[in-house]
Amino acid sequence: MGRYSRLRRVQHMDPEQDFEQIYRWITQYEFPRDYLHGTSIAFLRDYGVPRISRLLDRTQEFERAGQKRYDDTVLIMYEMVRDGTGSERGLAAAEQLNRIHGRYRIADEDFLYVLATTVVGPKRWIDRYGWRRLAPQETESLALVGRRMGEMMGITGAPGTYAGFEQLHDDYERAMFAYDPANRRVAAATLRIMASWYPAPVRRLASRVALAVLDEPLLEALGFRPEPRWLQRAARRGLRVRAAVIRLLPGRPERFPRRPEARTYPFGWTLDDLGPHWAHPRPATSPHPDRQETR
């Protein structure tokens, strides 16, 4: 498949009708790793808000089982859209997510902001460091999937356009970003998880590279100093070189979608595996006939 074949198809599609298909192409074929990187940055942005990070800090989930907490969040989002948001599997994933959130008192505006980060974060990352920028149809599809996920979670007031999500995202950060010790604790735990994906000798460097691509308002809210300018330039240049190399490669064939890599579940997962044990309406079972293979 040619590198730009899907883009040409997307440009003739209507996001209002085809947003789930376009979203699957973005996340599983065109930009699977970049979408994940953008989502990871979105997680870090959530921690710049003290009342969000204090709640996460109290649960201690990132300290006790950080990799599982990270994987579960990515996988539940994947499951909500994998077969369509109206599918039995998509609705079951949303129900599971609602059970998890239902244990806590979370303000509606915090829910909206976290939802906005999952739309704006991947878009901005892909436009900066992906092998091409997102087409308008792809951008609006991210927003429409975000709105649909909000509906499935019972969140009211979610925008219906990318511009609406971006304004919500930026206005909320200007009003709510502030330093709190809980911000740094949760962010540090998440950075340790990200660094653990690399060989031990380079983990410290991996953490510094992750910090080098963050903007100063976020770093200030998390309690981290900016990395040296030379490291910021080197990190961004390296990401752009990577994008240039990917641009020369053929597109991913339709029969080989790139699914999320879940280190917690190397042999696959079921919805019963995702989330804290108390969130399951029945004991987890394994093996399971609907186990999702990771390869």
MISEFI-830427 format. One record per residue (C-alpha): x, y, z. Coordinates in pm, 1 decimal, always signed. Last residue first. Layout:
# MISEFI-830427
{lokol {X; Y; Z}}
...
# end
This chain:
# MISEFI-830427
{lokol {-34.2; -966.9; +1807.9}}
{lokol {-197.9; -870.0; +2134.9}}
{lokol {-477.1; -1121.8; +2109.9}}
{lokol {-810.5; -1009.4; +2250.5}}
{lokol {-972.8; -1278.4; +2461.9}}
{lokol {-1335.7; -1326.9; +2356.3}}
{lokol {-1354.7; -1695.8; +2442.3}}
{lokol {-1194.6; -1652.1; +2785.4}}
{lokol {-906.8; -1846.2; +2938.5}}
{lokol {-928.8; -1709.4; +3196.7}}
{lokol {-1209.0; -1574.0; +3410.2}}
{lokol {-1231.9; -1255.3; +3615.1}}
{lokol {-1479.1; -1279.0; +3899.5}}
{lokol {-1811.1; -1102.5; +3836.2}}
{lokol {-1931.6; -742.7; +3838.4}}
{lokol {-1574.8; -621.7; +3802.1}}
{lokol {-1480.0; -283.1; +3945.2}}
{lokol {-1346.0; -428.2; +4272.2}}
{lokol {-1056.7; -595.5; +4091.0}}
{lokol {-923.4; -261.4; +3967.9}}
{lokol {-946.1; -197.9; +3591.5}}
{lokol {-919.2; -423.4; +3289.6}}
{lokol {-897.1; -801.2; +3319.2}}
{lokol {-1271.4; -865.4; +3291.1}}
{lokol {-1270.5; -673.2; +2962.7}}
{lokol {-1053.0; -952.8; +2827.4}}
{lokol {-679.2; -953.4; +2768.0}}
{lokol {-405.2; -1095.2; +2549.4}}
{lokol {-92.8; -1306.4; +2598.6}}
{lokol {+144.7; -1026.9; +2705.1}}
{lokol {-118.4; -870.5; +2933.7}}
{lokol {+55.8; -622.2; +3164.6}}
{lokol {+290.2; -517.1; +2884.9}}
{lokol {-6.7; -410.2; +2675.3}}
{lokol {+93.5; -307.1; +2324.0}}
{lokol {-207.6; -147.5; +2158.6}}
{lokol {-312.7; -291.4; +1822.1}}
{lokol {-135.4; -221.1; +1493.2}}
{lokol {-361.0; -345.5; +1215.0}}
{lokol {-202.0; -602.1; +979.9}}
{lokol {-462.8; -714.5; +723.8}}
{lokol {-512.9; -360.7; +594.6}}
{lokol {-146.5; -329.7; +494.4}}
{lokol {+63.9; -66.2; +675.2}}
{lokol {+178.6; +208.1; +438.4}}
{lokol {+511.2; +180.7; +258.2}}
{lokol {+819.6; +343.8; +412.5}}
{lokol {+970.8; +676.6; +306.1}}
{lokol {+753.2; +885.3; +540.3}}
{lokol {+862.0; +661.5; +828.7}}
{lokol {+1222.2; +781.0; +779.3}}
{lokol {+1119.8; +1147.6; +779.0}}
{lokol {+915.0; +1096.6; +1095.3}}
{lokol {+1213.5; +939.9; +1274.6}}
{lokol {+1426.7; +1238.1; +1170.6}}
{lokol {+1158.1; +1465.4; +1315.7}}
{lokol {+1162.1; +1279.0; +1646.3}}
{lokol {+1540.6; +1303.3; +1663.2}}
{lokol {+1528.0; +1676.6; +1594.0}}
{lokol {+1279.6; +1722.6; +1876.3}}
{lokol {+1494.1; +1531.8; +2123.3}}
{lokol {+1815.8; +1705.2; +2012.9}}
{lokol {+1662.1; +2052.4; +2038.4}}
{lokol {+1526.0; +1986.4; +2387.4}}
{lokol {+1857.5; +1830.4; +2490.5}}
{lokol {+2054.7; +2132.1; +2368.6}}
{lokol {+1813.5; +2369.2; +2541.8}}
{lokol {+1878.3; +2209.8; +2878.7}}
{lokol {+1576.8; +2034.7; +3038.0}}
{lokol {+1309.8; +2256.0; +3188.9}}
{lokol {+1277.5; +2223.5; +3567.1}}
{lokol {+1009.4; +1991.8; +3700.6}}
{lokol {+734.8; +2078.9; +3951.1}}
{lokol {+442.6; +1933.3; +3758.1}}
{lokol {+273.8; +2272.9; +3717.1}}
{lokol {+604.1; +2429.7; +3607.5}}
{lokol {+666.0; +2150.6; +3357.2}}
{lokol {+315.5; +2196.8; +3216.4}}
{lokol {+357.4; +2573.1; +3173.3}}
{lokol {+706.9; +2511.7; +3024.6}}
{lokol {+603.9; +2282.5; +2739.6}}
{lokol {+699.5; +1914.7; +2741.1}}
{lokol {+934.9; +1770.3; +2478.6}}
{lokol {+1242.7; +1770.9; +2704.4}}
{lokol {+1056.2; +1595.8; +2985.7}}
{lokol {+1022.4; +1278.3; +2777.0}}
{lokol {+1388.9; +1309.6; +2677.3}}
{lokol {+1485.5; +1334.1; +3046.0}}
{lokol {+1289.0; +1020.2; +3129.7}}
{lokol {+1451.3; +830.6; +2841.8}}
{lokol {+1796.7; +948.4; +2956.2}}
{lokol {+1737.6; +800.6; +3302.4}}
{lokol {+1612.7; +480.2; +3145.0}}
{lokol {+1913.2; +439.6; +2915.2}}
{lokol {+2122.4; +186.0; +3111.7}}
{lokol {+1811.7; -8.5; +3226.0}}
{lokol {+1687.7; -100.0; +2877.7}}
{lokol {+1369.3; +86.7; +2777.3}}
{lokol {+1001.3; +32.2; +2863.0}}
{lokol {+1084.7; +106.9; +3227.1}}
{lokol {+1128.2; +474.1; +3133.9}}
{lokol {+756.0; +506.9; +3060.0}}
{lokol {+663.6; +354.8; +3397.1}}
{lokol {+915.0; +572.2; +3578.2}}
{lokol {+767.2; +875.9; +3400.7}}
{lokol {+424.5; +777.1; +3532.7}}
{lokol {+551.6; +757.8; +3891.3}}
{lokol {+722.9; +1096.1; +3852.5}}
{lokol {+398.9; +1247.4; +3719.0}}
{lokol {+199.9; +1109.7; +4014.1}}
{lokol {+447.6; +1241.6; +4269.1}}
{lokol {+497.9; +1573.6; +4089.0}}
{lokol {+130.0; +1658.3; +4074.4}}
{lokol {+76.9; +1543.7; +4434.5}}
{lokol {+329.5; +1806.5; +4548.4}}
{lokol {+102.0; +2078.0; +4400.1}}
{lokol {+185.7; +2325.5; +4126.3}}
{lokol {-91.5; +2503.9; +3940.8}}
{lokol {-275.9; +2454.0; +3610.7}}
{lokol {-646.5; +2529.8; +3662.1}}
{lokol {-744.2; +2852.4; +3483.2}}
{lokol {-496.9; +2854.2; +3194.8}}
{lokol {-532.9; +2477.1; +3166.0}}
{lokol {-912.2; +2496.9; +3144.1}}
{lokol {-903.0; +2762.6; +2872.9}}
{lokol {-656.7; +2556.9; +2666.3}}
{lokol {-854.2; +2231.6; +2676.7}}
{lokol {-1198.0; +2391.1; +2627.8}}
{lokol {-1063.7; +2590.5; +2331.6}}
{lokol {-907.7; +2277.9; +2180.5}}
{lokol {-1223.0; +2071.5; +2231.4}}
{lokol {-1435.7; +2335.5; +2059.3}}
{lokol {-1193.2; +2369.0; +1770.2}}
{lokol {-1198.3; +1989.7; +1731.0}}
{lokol {-1573.5; +1993.4; +1688.5}}
{lokol {-1874.9; +1845.8; +1868.4}}
{lokol {-1789.0; +1980.3; +2210.2}}
{lokol {-1866.5; +1773.8; +2523.6}}
{lokol {-2136.2; +1944.5; +2733.4}}
{lokol {-2263.6; +1641.5; +2919.5}}
{lokol {-2055.1; +1345.0; +3029.4}}
{lokol {-2261.6; +1026.1; +3064.6}}
{lokol {-1965.7; +801.9; +2990.2}}
{lokol {-2110.3; +683.2; +2658.1}}
{lokol {-2185.2; +1044.8; +2565.5}}
{lokol {-1825.9; +1143.6; +2641.6}}
{lokol {-1699.8; +857.1; +2427.8}}
{lokol {-1916.3; +988.2; +2142.3}}
{lokol {-1776.4; +1340.5; +2184.4}}
{lokol {-1420.0; +1209.5; +2181.0}}
{lokol {-1494.2; +999.8; +1871.7}}
{lokol {-1632.1; +1313.7; +1709.1}}
{lokol {-1323.4; +1514.3; +1804.0}}
{lokol {-1080.2; +1255.7; +1668.4}}
{lokol {-1291.4; +1238.7; +1352.0}}
{lokol {-1268.5; +1616.5; +1317.0}}
{lokol {-889.8; +1599.0; +1301.7}}
{lokol {-896.7; +1308.9; +1056.8}}
{lokol {-1129.8; +1492.8; +817.9}}
{lokol {-914.4; +1805.6; +843.5}}
{lokol {-608.1; +1600.2; +741.5}}
{lokol {-358.3; +1520.2; +1015.3}}
{lokol {-2.9; +1638.8; +961.9}}
{lokol {+255.4; +1406.4; +810.7}}
{lokol {+525.0; +1165.9; +934.1}}
{lokol {+421.6; +1250.1; +1290.2}}
{lokol {+623.0; +1479.6; +1516.1}}
{lokol {+451.7; +1817.1; +1535.1}}
{lokol {+113.4; +1745.7; +1371.5}}
{lokol {+103.1; +1401.6; +1534.4}}
{lokol {+173.9; +1542.3; +1879.9}}
{lokol {-85.5; +1818.1; +1847.6}}
{lokol {-358.4; +1580.3; +1733.6}}
{lokol {-269.0; +1316.0; +1996.1}}
{lokol {-293.4; +1568.3; +2282.8}}
{lokol {-603.6; +1755.0; +2158.9}}
{lokol {-845.7; +1461.4; +2156.0}}
{lokol {-734.4; +1262.8; +2462.4}}
{lokol {-667.7; +1593.4; +2642.3}}
{lokol {-1027.7; +1700.6; +2576.7}}
{lokol {-1164.6; +1394.4; +2758.0}}
{lokol {-950.4; +1480.7; +3060.5}}
{lokol {-1087.1; +1837.2; +3044.8}}
{lokol {-1448.1; +1724.9; +3017.7}}
{lokol {-1414.8; +1489.1; +3313.1}}
{lokol {-1255.6; +1769.3; +3515.0}}
{lokol {-1542.7; +2001.8; +3420.5}}
{lokol {-1793.2; +1739.9; +3537.0}}
{lokol {-1632.2; +1729.1; +3881.3}}
{lokol {-1518.4; +1386.9; +4000.9}}
{lokol {-1649.1; +1220.9; +4318.0}}
{lokol {-1504.6; +871.1; +4304.4}}
{lokol {-1644.5; +517.5; +4299.3}}
{lokol {-1839.7; +587.2; +3980.8}}
{lokol {-1518.6; +632.4; +3783.7}}
{lokol {-1442.4; +258.9; +3785.0}}
{lokol {-1802.4; +156.8; +3717.5}}
{lokol {-1821.0; +411.0; +3434.1}}
{lokol {-1513.2; +260.5; +3272.1}}
{lokol {-1665.2; -87.2; +3287.4}}
{lokol {-1990.5; +36.9; +3136.6}}
{lokol {-1794.9; +205.2; +2857.1}}
{lokol {-1613.7; -122.5; +2784.9}}
{lokol {-1945.8; -310.4; +2779.6}}
{lokol {-2089.1; -53.9; +2535.1}}
{lokol {-1795.7; -99.8; +2299.6}}
{lokol {-1814.0; -478.6; +2320.9}}
{lokol {-2186.1; -489.2; +2247.7}}
{lokol {-2133.9; -255.8; +1954.6}}
{lokol {-2253.8; +104.2; +1949.3}}
{lokol {-1902.9; +247.4; +1989.9}}
{lokol {-1782.7; +38.1; +1699.3}}
{lokol {-1591.5; -290.3; +1703.2}}
{lokol {-1262.8; -142.5; +1834.5}}
{lokol {-1409.8; +187.6; +1955.8}}
{lokol {-1480.8; +127.4; +2325.9}}
{lokol {-1219.0; -149.1; +2335.8}}
{lokol {-938.6; +89.9; +2242.9}}
{lokol {-1038.7; +339.4; +2513.4}}
{lokol {-1050.6; +51.4; +2763.8}}
{lokol {-709.2; -62.9; +2641.4}}
{lokol {-532.5; +270.1; +2688.7}}
{lokol {-663.8; +317.6; +3044.1}}
{lokol {-595.8; -45.1; +3137.9}}
{lokol {-239.4; -26.3; +3011.0}}
{lokol {-153.6; +278.3; +3222.8}}
{lokol {-313.6; +137.3; +3538.8}}
{lokol {-143.3; -197.8; +3473.6}}
{lokol {+195.0; -30.2; +3431.9}}
{lokol {+144.5; +172.4; +3748.5}}
{lokol {+50.4; -112.0; +3979.4}}
{lokol {+137.0; -4.1; +4333.6}}
{lokol {+279.7; +345.6; +4277.2}}
{lokol {+47.8; +440.3; +3991.7}}
{lokol {-250.9; +299.5; +4177.4}}
{lokol {-177.2; +497.7; +4493.3}}
{lokol {-551.6; +584.3; +4509.9}}
{lokol {-472.0; +903.2; +4703.5}}
{lokol {-224.4; +1021.6; +4438.3}}
{lokol {-482.9; +981.2; +4163.3}}
{lokol {-728.4; +1198.2; +4359.3}}
{lokol {-457.0; +1453.0; +4437.8}}
{lokol {-353.6; +1455.1; +4069.8}}
{lokol {-701.0; +1553.0; +3952.8}}
{lokol {-750.2; +1819.4; +4221.3}}
{lokol {-404.9; +1959.0; +4152.3}}
{lokol {-435.3; +2000.8; +3772.8}}
{lokol {-94.2; +1954.8; +3607.6}}
{lokol {-145.3; +1579.5; +3644.9}}
{lokol {-393.1; +1573.1; +3355.6}}
{lokol {-117.3; +1704.8; +3130.1}}
{lokol {+89.1; +1393.4; +3200.3}}
{lokol {-191.4; +1168.3; +3077.0}}
{lokol {-218.8; +1377.8; +2759.5}}
{lokol {+154.0; +1328.1; +2699.4}}
{lokol {+89.9; +953.1; +2703.4}}
{lokol {-201.7; +999.5; +2462.2}}
{lokol {+23.6; +1185.0; +2219.9}}
{lokol {+281.3; +905.6; +2240.3}}
{lokol {+6.4; +647.2; +2177.0}}
{lokol {-118.2; +839.6; +1872.8}}
{lokol {+238.2; +865.9; +1749.6}}
{lokol {+284.0; +492.1; +1787.5}}
{lokol {-27.4; +398.5; +1589.2}}
{lokol {-6.2; +682.3; +1332.7}}
{lokol {-136.8; +564.1; +993.3}}
{lokol {-251.8; +207.7; +1059.2}}
{lokol {-408.3; +129.4; +1397.7}}
{lokol {-477.7; +468.4; +1556.9}}
{lokol {-537.9; +686.9; +1251.4}}
{lokol {-710.6; +414.1; +1047.8}}
{lokol {-933.1; +326.9; +1342.4}}
{lokol {-1026.9; +694.6; +1381.5}}
{lokol {-1118.4; +718.3; +1011.3}}
{lokol {-1346.7; +416.0; +1048.5}}
{lokol {-1506.9; +563.3; +1361.6}}
{lokol {-1551.9; +907.0; +1203.1}}
{lokol {-1727.0; +779.0; +890.1}}
{lokol {-2067.1; +950.4; +890.9}}
{lokol {-1990.9; +1287.4; +1049.7}}
{lokol {-1632.1; +1256.6; +926.1}}
{lokol {-1747.4; +1252.2; +561.0}}
{lokol {-1499.6; +1073.4; +336.4}}
{lokol {-1325.3; +1188.2; +14.8}}
{lokol {-1012.8; +1315.5; +193.3}}
{lokol {-997.5; +989.6; +388.6}}
{lokol {-943.2; +788.6; +70.1}}
{lokol {-651.2; +1008.8; -38.5}}
{lokol {-504.8; +982.6; +311.8}}
{lokol {-538.2; +605.7; +296.0}}
{lokol {-323.2; +583.6; -17.1}}
{lokol {-54.1; +827.6; +103.1}}
{lokol {+219.2; +575.4; +197.2}}
{lokol {+128.2; +346.3; -88.5}}
{lokol {+0.0; +0.0; +0.0}}
# end
